[in-house]
């Protein structure tokens, strides 16, 4: 499901539909996805199921930066969301597992930005 939500074709369709009056644009869509993945866990420990979901989402966004089928504007949004996730990962709240998870997220993002 997550693979479909951030697939280059889906993001391109959302971008294209903005030209025809769609009010729910790519920026809002991506913002909502990132919030759904991270916002509820910002001030507490993250359970293992949500950790896996967050890692998968972050990896999908990171790989999206290299996607050949992706529009430059959608890559820009992926980059923006990766930086938002990096901000969420700075939270000091949570148990040791959560802190390790947030370090892992940060490492994935930094590696993606190095390319």
N, C-alpha and C positions, 0 to 999 in steps of 0.2 A: 504494500500500500504506500509506504513512504517513498519507495523508488518511483512510483507513479506521480506522487505529489510534487516531486522536484525534477521530474524528467524534462529535458530540454524542449521537447515538443509541447508539453503542458505549459511551461513558462512562456514559450513563444506564442502560444494561443492566447494566453492571458494578455500579453503585451499587445498582440494584434487586435484583440477585442476592444481594447481601450480606444482605438481609432473609430470604433463603431458605436460608441456610447456606453460601453461597460464602465460602471462607476467603481467597481471593485478591482482596482488596478494591481499591478505586480507588487508595488511597494507595500501596499496594505496586506496583500496575500502573504508575502514573505514575512512581514512583521508578525502577522497572526500565527504563522507556523512556528516561528522562533519562540514567541511568547508561550504557545501551547507546550513546547518542548522544555522550556527552561524557567519561566517566571514563577511557577508554583513552588519550585525547589530552591529559590534564591536564598531563603533565610533558614534553611534546615538541611538535614541529611537527605541524600538522594538514594532511594532504594535501587537495588540491582536491576530491576526491570527498566526503570527510567534511565539509569546509567547507560544501559545498552541502547535504548532508543536515542538518547542524546548523542552517544558516540556514533551511531549509524547516521543520524541526521548531519552531524558535523562532518563526517567523512564524505557524505554525498555532496555537501556544499563545497568542500575542499576539492573534490575530484571534478566538480562542475566547472571550476576555473580553467581546467584543461580540456573541457568538452569541445569537440570540433563543430558539433551541430548547434551550439549555444550562441545566441545573439550577444553582442558586446554589452548591451544594456542589461541583459539578464545576468551576465557574469558580474557586472557592477553590483547588482543587488545581492548576489551570492557573497561577494566580498564584504559588502556592508553588513550582512547578517553574520558572517564569520567574526567580524570585529565586535558585533553586539554580543555574541556568544563568549568571546574573550572577556568582555566586561562582566558577564554573569559568572564566569569561571574565577574571577577575582574574589568572590565572596569567601569569607573566612569561616562561615557557619558550617556546622556539620561534623560528622564523625571522621575518623581517619580514612575510611573507605571513600567517603565523599571528597575529602581533600585530595586523595590520590587520583580520583576520577577527574577532578577539575584540573589537576596538573596534566593529565593525559589529554584533555580537551585542548589545553593551551599549547601543548607540544604539537598536536595535529595541525592546529591553525598556524603556528609559526612555521612549520615545515611547508605548508601550502603557500604561505606568503613569500617564502624564499625562492620559489620557482619563478 
